[in-house]
Amino acid sequence: MGMDRVTGHRWYPSKVDGWLAFLIAIAPIGALSAVIGAFITGEGLAIAFAGALLIAFIYAGLVFPMRYGISDDAIIVCHGMVRQRIPLADITEVRPSRNLLAAPALSLDRLHITFGRGVAGFALISPVDQRGFLAELVDRAQLLRQGDRLVRAAPAPEPS
């Protein structure tokens, strides 16, 4: 976790589960093994190298680095070259989750952030320092703690 001096965003790296790190490591290790094997035998080097390069591009484009930033007005979810902004004003709930859906999270120890309506109105993230992340959200997004979750306070009714 660190503060970006230029933007003022505080960044939280993704927690990484050991079993998931093992699964993520299989493809690059396999690709490297194929390149070494092709180099030794002198056959299929171009194909093995192309496969390894493809895996490197996929990991750099979609996976690493995986981190979450909090600015004055949004949560920024970064994974590879992908950036998603979740406006703090749109967040209605943040709660713990172990949802198995594919998400920019390298752990099943996740936070489910509800910020809109419909199927696409949520994000699953896994910051290492969940307590710090949630505490900062309480401050910046004016969310209220209710047990192990954060919620948006209901607006006060307008006088009639």
C-alpha positions as CSV (number, residue, x, y, z in Angstrom):
1,M,0.0,0.0,0.0
2,G,1.4,3.4,-0.9
3,M,0.5,6.9,-1.7
4,D,1.0,8.2,-5.2
5,R,2.7,11.6,-4.8
6,V,1.5,12.9,-8.2
7,T,-2.2,11.9,-8.0
8,G,-2.8,11.6,-4.3
9,H,-4.3,8.1,-4.7
10,R,-3.6,5.5,-2.1
11,W,-2.9,2.2,-3.8
12,Y,-3.7,-1.3,-2.3
13,P,-2.2,-4.3,-4.0
14,S,-4.3,-7.4,-4.5
15,K,-4.0,-10.2,-2.0
16,V,-2.7,-13.4,-3.7
17,D,-4.0,-16.8,-2.6
18,G,-1.2,-19.5,-2.8
19,W,-3.3,-21.9,-4.9
20,L,-4.1,-19.2,-7.4
21,A,-0.5,-18.1,-7.6
22,F,0.3,-21.7,-8.4
23,L,-2.3,-21.8,-11.2
24,I,-1.2,-18.5,-12.6
25,A,2.4,-19.7,-12.7
26,I,1.7,-22.9,-14.7
27,A,1.2,-21.1,-18.1
28,P,4.5,-19.1,-18.0
29,I,6.5,-22.0,-16.6
30,G,5.0,-24.3,-19.3
31,A,5.8,-21.7,-22.0
32,L,9.4,-21.2,-20.8
33,S,9.8,-25.0,-20.7
34,A,8.6,-25.2,-24.3
35,V,11.0,-22.5,-25.4
36,I,13.9,-24.2,-23.6
37,G,12.9,-27.6,-25.0
38,A,12.6,-26.2,-28.5
39,F,16.0,-24.5,-28.2
40,I,17.7,-27.7,-27.1
41,T,16.1,-29.8,-29.8
42,G,16.3,-27.1,-32.5
43,E,12.7,-27.8,-33.5
44,G,9.6,-25.5,-33.1
45,L,11.5,-22.7,-31.6
46,A,9.4,-20.0,-33.4
47,I,6.1,-21.6,-32.3
48,A,7.3,-22.0,-28.7
49,F,8.6,-18.5,-28.6
50,A,5.3,-17.1,-30.1
51,G,3.3,-19.0,-27.4
52,A,5.5,-17.6,-24.6
53,L,5.1,-14.1,-26.0
54,L,1.4,-14.5,-26.2
55,I,1.2,-15.6,-22.6
56,A,3.4,-12.6,-21.6
57,F,1.1,-10.2,-23.5
58,I,-2.0,-11.6,-21.8
59,Y,-0.5,-11.4,-18.3
60,A,0.8,-7.9,-18.9
61,G,-2.5,-6.8,-20.6
62,L,-5.0,-8.3,-18.2
63,V,-3.4,-9.4,-14.9
64,F,-0.3,-7.6,-13.7
65,P,-0.1,-5.3,-11.9
66,M,-3.3,-5.8,-10.0
67,R,-4.1,-3.0,-7.5
68,Y,-6.9,-0.8,-6.3
69,G,-6.7,2.9,-5.7
70,I,-8.9,5.3,-3.9
71,S,-9.0,8.9,-5.0
72,D,-11.2,11.8,-3.8
73,D,-14.0,10.8,-6.0
74,A,-13.5,7.1,-7.2
75,I,-12.1,3.7,-6.6
76,I,-9.7,2.8,-9.5
77,V,-9.5,-0.9,-10.2
78,C,-6.3,-1.6,-12.2
79,H,-5.4,-5.0,-13.7
80,G,-2.8,-5.1,-16.4
81,M,-3.6,-2.3,-18.8
82,V,-7.3,-2.2,-17.9
83,R,-8.6,0.6,-15.7
84,Q,-12.1,0.8,-14.2
85,R,-13.4,3.8,-12.2
86,I,-16.2,3.4,-9.7
87,P,-17.5,6.8,-8.5
88,L,-17.6,6.9,-4.7
89,A,-21.0,8.6,-4.9
90,D,-22.4,5.6,-6.8
91,I,-21.4,3.0,-4.1
92,T,-24.3,1.7,-2.2
93,E,-22.7,-1.2,-0.3
94,V,-19.4,-2.9,0.3
95,R,-19.4,-6.3,1.9
96,P,-17.1,-9.3,2.3
97,S,-17.5,-12.0,-0.3
98,R,-16.0,-15.3,-1.4
99,N,-17.7,-15.2,-4.8
100,L,-16.0,-17.4,-7.4
101,L,-16.9,-15.2,-10.4
102,A,-14.0,-14.1,-12.6
103,A,-12.8,-10.7,-11.3
104,P,-9.8,-8.5,-10.9
105,A,-8.9,-10.2,-7.7
106,L,-6.1,-12.8,-7.0
107,S,-7.8,-14.1,-3.8
108,L,-11.2,-15.4,-2.8
109,D,-11.0,-13.1,0.3
110,R,-12.9,-10.4,-1.6
111,L,-14.9,-7.3,-1.2
112,H,-18.2,-7.1,-3.2
113,I,-18.8,-3.4,-4.1
114,T,-22.3,-2.6,-5.3
115,F,-22.4,0.6,-7.3
116,G,-25.2,0.4,-9.8
117,R,-28.1,-1.5,-11.0
118,G,-28.3,-4.7,-13.0
119,V,-25.8,-7.4,-13.6
120,A,-22.8,-5.1,-14.2
121,G,-23.4,-2.9,-11.1
122,F,-20.8,-4.5,-8.9
123,A,-17.1,-5.3,-8.7
124,L,-15.1,-7.9,-6.8
125,I,-11.7,-6.9,-5.5
126,S,-9.2,-8.4,-3.0
127,P,-7.0,-5.7,-1.4
128,V,-4.3,-7.1,1.0
129,D,-5.2,-4.5,3.6
130,Q,-9.0,-4.8,3.7
131,R,-9.3,-3.0,7.0
132,G,-7.3,0.0,5.7
133,F,-9.2,0.0,2.4
134,L,-12.6,0.0,4.2
135,A,-11.5,2.7,6.7
136,E,-10.4,4.9,3.8
137,L,-13.7,4.3,2.0
138,V,-15.6,5.3,5.2
139,D,-13.8,8.6,5.2
140,R,-13.8,9.4,1.5
141,A,-17.2,8.0,0.4
142,Q,-19.1,8.9,3.6
143,L,-20.3,5.3,4.0
144,L,-21.6,3.9,7.3
145,R,-20.4,0.7,9.0
146,Q,-23.1,-1.9,9.6
147,G,-21.4,-5.0,11.1
148,D,-18.9,-6.3,8.5
149,R,-20.2,-4.2,5.7
150,L,-20.4,-0.5,4.6
151,V,-23.6,1.1,3.3
152,R,-24.7,4.4,2.0
153,A,-26.8,6.4,4.4
154,A,-30.4,6.8,3.2
155,P,-31.0,10.4,2.1
156,A,-33.1,12.4,4.6
157,P,-36.7,12.7,3.6
158,E,-37.5,16.1,2.1
159,P,-39.9,18.2,4.3
160,S,-43.4,18.4,2.8
